Amino acid sequence: MPFSSKTITEKESRNVQKLIKASEKITVLGHHSPDPDCFSSILSIACILKNIYKKKVEIVFQGKILQRIENYANALGFKIESTKVTQKKFKNTDLLFIADVQDTLRTNPESIELDLSGFKNVVIIDHHPIDKRIEKYPLYRISRDTSSTAELVFRLFKSDIAKLPKKMSKKVAEFLAYGIISDSKRFITPPVSRETFEVIIEMIDYGVNISGLTYSVTSLPLECFQMMGKLFDKIKIHKLGFGYMYLEDGDLPRDRDEADSLLDSFKHETQKVKDFDLFVMFQGKRKNKKGHESKKKYTYKIRTRSIETDMTAFNKKLGGGGHPQSGGSFIYADNDEDALSILAKKYKQIVLKKS
């Protein structure tokens, strides 16, 4: 099912309900080191399956999560443990939910593709453009160009959330609101829409304090703001007009929660700089991989505030993914200048040539 109306239809909801009711054991899968959008989505789905449909549910993901996300999990009665994502892990699953993954390479740090052809039933819920590696399977897709996967989950399971006990329904609505606020960068990142705010209004009706939640998502210690100032000092402007910087050891707090929050806030603030529309952040580290033993692996994150600039083809060309206005991948290069040169060349060939 390609991107279409942002509205989830009754038929779609009924079809998903039929798959759930016909299944005994259900697995909910997210990408590795899940962010708030991914984790709020998979945890909320699991909560609904367990409490409304009375199903045996397993949450599967690989890598670390933020402490505040784990706190939400505990509040909903889930003990969360990371587990290695392998083909064998899903051997006895009747129904597999995949949320916010985009392609099956993102389920594990080793980028080992999962073969979905052997599964009885698969439902994928995602606000990313679905990768060709997933499109080849006969899956049931709930995919829309929306603010977040959390927004889709709320709309798909809206009637089920209303059936939860009052405290639990509020907690699920709050957790999904956290995913929306986090992934939309406080409602400014495309494609936030009228439907997004309609969902937020319904969450407020459950008692969710959106203002307080937004503050808790974005608040940081003074030390982080001081570090952010140093990050801005590192930004340079390329002759092609985009802003860029290299992130190095010591640039971020040691605490992972604070480091991730700082980076999120920093990338959000760079969108307010009027000198450039596109911003690229490099982070390099040595990686011994066959064919690249002597080179440095540069991870890059890219973001543009212009809705006219579509970075999808650019990120795919470099083996990555994401959204039209953001995403990332990695580049093997000899040094910082070489990494920048490779990225600039692709940007000129793919993005500027289009415009």
LINVEN-V200095 format. One record per residue. RES is the residue in three letters. SS is DSSP state (H for helix, E for strand, L for the rest). PSI is psi in degrees with one decimal (999 if undefined). OMEGA is omega in whole degrees, 0 to 359 (* if undefined). Layout:
<<RES	SS	PSI	OMEGA> <RES	SS	PSI	OMEGA>>
This chain:
<<MET	L	113.4	181> <PRO	L	175.0	174> <PHE	L	135.2	178> <SER	L	-140.8	176> <SER	L	143.8	179> <LYS	L	-16.5	183> <THR	L	134.2	173> <ILE	L	125.4	184> <THR	L	159.0	176> <GLU	H	-36.5	179> <LYS	H	-42.3	178> <GLU	H	-45.5	179> <SER	H	-43.5	180> <ARG	H	-40.9	180> <ASN	H	-41.2	178> <VAL	H	-41.1	178> <GLN	H	-39.7	179> <LYS	H	-42.5	179> <LEU	H	-40.7	179> <ILE	H	-48.3	184> <LYS	H	-28.0	182> <ALA	L	0.4	185> <SER	L	148.8	176> <GLU	L	-59.7	180> <LYS	E	126.5	182> <ILE	E	135.1	177> <THR	E	137.2	178> <VAL	E	121.3	188> <LEU	E	134.4	174> <GLY	L	173.5	180> <HIS	L	164.6	184> <HIS	L	148.5	186> <SER	L	61.2	188> <PRO	L	137.0	176> <ASP	L	175.8	182> <PRO	H	-37.5	180> <ASP	H	-48.3	180> <CYS	H	-48.5	187> <PHE	H	-36.8	177> <SER	H	-32.5	179> <SER	H	-51.7	184> <ILE	H	-35.3	179> <LEU	H	-39.9	179> <SER	H	-41.3	176> <ILE	H	-46.4	181> <ALA	H	-40.8	180> <CYS	H	-42.5	179> <ILE	H	-44.0	181> <LEU	H	-39.6	183> <LYS	H	-43.3	189> <ASN	H	-29.0	180> <ILE	L	-44.8	184> <TYR	L	-6.2	177> <LYS	L	44.8	182> <LYS	L	156.4	172> <LYS	E	122.5	186> <VAL	E	137.5	174> <GLU	E	129.5	175> <ILE	E	126.9	183> <VAL	E	127.3	172> <PHE	L	165.6	181> <GLN	L	137.0	178> <GLY	L	178.8	185> <LYS	L	155.8	173> <ILE	L	161.5	179> <LEU	L	149.7	181> <GLN	H	-39.5	182> <ARG	H	-30.0	176> <ILE	H	-41.5	179> <GLU	H	-33.9	178> <ASN	H	-39.8	176> <TYR	H	-42.6	180> <ALA	H	-44.2	179> <ASN	H	-38.9	181> <ALA	H	-28.1	179> <LEU	L	4.6	175> <GLY	L	22.1	180> <PHE	L	130.9	172> <LYS	L	116.5	189> <ILE	L	127.9	176> <GLU	L	134.9	175> <SER	L	143.1	180> <THR	L	149.0	181> <LYS	L	127.6	182> <VAL	L	108.7	179> <THR	L	165.2	180> <GLN	H	-38.3	183> <LYS	H	-27.9	184> <LYS	H	-27.6	186> <PHE	H	18.8	187> <LYS	L	-44.9	185> <ASN	L	23.3	181> <THR	L	129.5	177> <ASP	L	-34.7	182> <LEU	E	131.2	180> <LEU	E	122.2	171> <PHE	E	130.3	175> <ILE	E	122.3	184> <ALA	E	128.4	173> <ASP	L	33.1	186> <VAL	L	-33.5	179> <GLN	L	-54.1	171> <ASP	L	156.7	190> <THR	H	-7.1	175> <LEU	H	-21.5	183> <ARG	H	0.2	181> <THR	H	-15.0	182> <ASN	L	149.6	183> <PRO	L	-23.7	182> <GLU	L	-3.5	182> <SER	L	44.9	176> <ILE	L	121.7	185> <GLU	L	132.0	175> <LEU	L	138.3	176> <ASP	L	110.0	185> <LEU	H	-3.0	186> <SER	H	-22.6	182> <GLY	H	-5.4	181> <PHE	L	144.4	179> <LYS	L	-50.2	180> <ASN	L	138.2	178> <VAL	E	131.6	173> <VAL	E	124.5	178> <ILE	E	129.0	179> <ILE	E	118.1	187> <ASP	E	145.3	175> <HIS	L	5.0	172> <HIS	L	156.0	167> <PRO	L	130.2	185> <ILE	L	130.3	182> <ASP	L	151.7	181> <LYS	H	-27.2	180> <ARG	H	-26.6	177> <ILE	H	-35.2	184> <GLU	H	-23.7	182> <LYS	L	-14.6	180> <TYR	L	147.9	179> <PRO	L	72.6	185> <LEU	L	165.4	170> <TYR	E	118.2	188> <ARG	E	134.9	168> <ILE	E	92.3	185> <SER	E	130.2	180> <ARG	L	154.0	177> <ASP	L	80.9	185> <THR	L	179.9	183> <SER	L	-31.9	190> <SER	L	162.8	173> <THR	H	-32.3	179> <ALA	H	-37.8	177> <GLU	H	-42.9	179> <LEU	H	-42.2	180> <VAL	H	-43.6	180> <PHE	H	-44.0	183> <ARG	H	-35.7	180> <LEU	H	-39.4	185> <PHE	L	23.7	185> <LYS	H	-45.0	182> <SER	H	-31.9	179> <ASP	H	-37.8	178> <ILE	H	-37.2	180> <ALA	H	-22.4	181> <LYS	H	-12.9	180> <LEU	L	156.2	172> <PRO	L	148.5	190> <LYS	H	-48.6	182> <LYS	H	-37.6	181> <MET	H	-40.1	179> <SER	H	-38.3	177> <LYS	H	-42.0	181> <LYS	H	-40.9	177> <VAL	H	-44.9	178> <ALA	H	-40.4	180> <GLU	H	-43.1	181> <PHE	H	-42.4	178> <LEU	H	-34.9	175> <ALA	H	-39.2	177> <TYR	H	-41.4	178> <GLY	H	-41.3	180> <ILE	H	-48.6	181> <ILE	H	-42.8	182> <SER	H	-48.3	186> <ASP	H	-27.6	179> <SER	L	2.0	182> <LYS	L	56.0	178> <ARG	L	39.8	172> <PHE	L	23.4	180> <ILE	L	-17.9	184> <THR	L	129.4	175> <PRO	L	147.4	5> <PRO	L	66.2	170> <VAL	L	135.3	188> <SER	L	180.0	176> <ARG	H	-40.0	180> <GLU	H	-35.4	178> <THR	H	-47.4	182> <PHE	H	-27.0	174> <GLU	H	-40.2	176> <VAL	H	-43.7	180> <ILE	H	-40.7	178> <ILE	H	-42.2	178> <GLU	H	-35.9	178> <MET	H	-38.5	176> <ILE	H	-37.6	178> <ASP	H	-24.2	176> <TYR	L	-5.9	179> <GLY	L	9.2	181> <VAL	L	130.1	178> <ASN	L	93.0	185> <ILE	H	-40.5	179> <SER	H	-47.2	180> <GLY	H	-39.0	180> <LEU	H	-42.2	178> <THR	H	-41.3	178> <TYR	H	-45.1	182> <SER	H	-31.6	179> <VAL	H	-34.8	190> <THR	H	-9.9	183> <SER	L	142.3	183> <LEU	L	155.4	175> <PRO	L	157.9	179> <LEU	H	-39.4	181> <GLU	H	-37.6	181> <CYS	H	-39.1	178> <PHE	H	-35.2	177> <GLN	H	-39.0	177> <MET	H	-35.2	180> <MET	H	-37.9	177> <GLY	H	-39.6	179> <LYS	H	-33.6	177> <LEU	H	-40.9	178> <PHE	H	-33.1	178> <ASP	H	-21.9	183> <LYS	H	-14.3	185> <ILE	L	134.4	175> <LYS	E	162.2	179> <ILE	E	124.3	180> <HIS	L	157.5	181> <LYS	L	-19.2	176> <LEU	L	-2.8	172> <GLY	L	-3.4	180> <PHE	L	153.6	176> <GLY	E	149.4	180> <TYR	E	160.7	176> <MET	E	162.2	176> <TYR	E	125.7	179> <LEU	E	131.2	185> <GLU	L	166.0	176> <ASP	L	134.8	180> <GLY	L	-8.8	179> <ASP	L	-18.8	185> <LEU	L	157.2	176> <PRO	L	154.3	178> <ARG	L	-32.6	179> <ASP	L	124.0	186> <ARG	H	-39.7	178> <ASP	H	-47.1	181> <GLU	H	-38.3	180> <ALA	H	-45.4	179> <ASP	H	-41.4	179> <SER	H	-40.1	178> <LEU	H	-46.3	180> <LEU	H	-42.4	178> <ASP	H	-47.2	181> <SER	H	-39.8	180> <PHE	H	-47.2	180> <LYS	H	-35.2	177> <HIS	H	-44.1	182> <GLU	H	-30.8	179> <THR	H	-23.6	179> <GLN	L	-11.4	178> <LYS	L	-6.9	181> <VAL	L	118.9	186> <LYS	L	-9.1	183> <ASP	L	-18.2	179> <PHE	L	151.8	175> <ASP	L	-34.7	184> <LEU	E	135.2	178> <PHE	E	134.1	181> <VAL	E	132.1	178> <MET	E	120.5	179> <PHE	E	146.2	170> <GLN	E	119.1	186> <GLY	E	148.3	173> <LYS	E	154.6	181> <ARG	E	134.8	181> <LYS	L	114.3	179> <ASN	L	98.4	179> <LYS	L	143.8	183> <LYS	L	126.4	181> <GLY	L	-12.2	182> <HIS	L	26.6	187> <GLU	L	-34.5	185> <SER	L	-0.9	185> <LYS	L	167.6	179> <LYS	E	138.6	179> <LYS	E	118.0	179> <TYR	E	115.8	171> <THR	E	136.9	176> <TYR	E	147.2	172> <LYS	E	136.0	185> <ILE	E	143.9	180> <ARG	E	138.5	175> <THR	E	143.0	179> <ARG	L	-8.4	182> <SER	L	121.8	179> <ILE	L	-11.6	177> <GLU	L	-19.1	181> <THR	L	115.3	180> <ASP	L	114.0	184> <MET	L	8.2	184> <THR	H	-52.6	182> <ALA	H	-36.3	179> <PHE	H	-51.3	181> <ASN	H	-38.1	179> <LYS	H	-37.5	180> <LYS	H	-30.5	179> <LEU	L	12.2	174> <GLY	L	14.0	182> <GLY	L	-157.5	181> <GLY	E	-161.7	180> <GLY	E	-143.4	182> <HIS	E	168.2	177> <PRO	L	-33.1	182> <GLN	L	2.1	179> <SER	E	165.7	179> <GLY	E	-159.9	180> <GLY	E	171.7	176> <SER	E	-150.9	178> <PHE	E	158.5	181> <ILE	E	135.0	172> <TYR	E	123.4	183> <ALA	E	164.1	181> <ASP	L	-34.8	183> <ASN	L	-177.6	182> <ASP	H	-46.0	182> <GLU	H	-37.2	180> <ASP	H	-42.0	179> <ALA	H	-44.2	179> <LEU	H	-40.6	181> <SER	H	-42.2	179> <ILE	H	-46.3	181> <LEU	H	-42.9	181> <ALA	H	-38.6	179> <LYS	H	-44.8	178> <LYS	H	-38.7	179> <TYR	H	-43.2	180> <LYS	H	-42.4	183> <GLN	H	-40.4	190> <ILE	H	-46.9	188> <VAL	H	-53.5	183> <LEU	H	-32.9	179> <LYS	H	-36.5	178> <LYS	H	-43.2	185> <SER	L	999	*>>
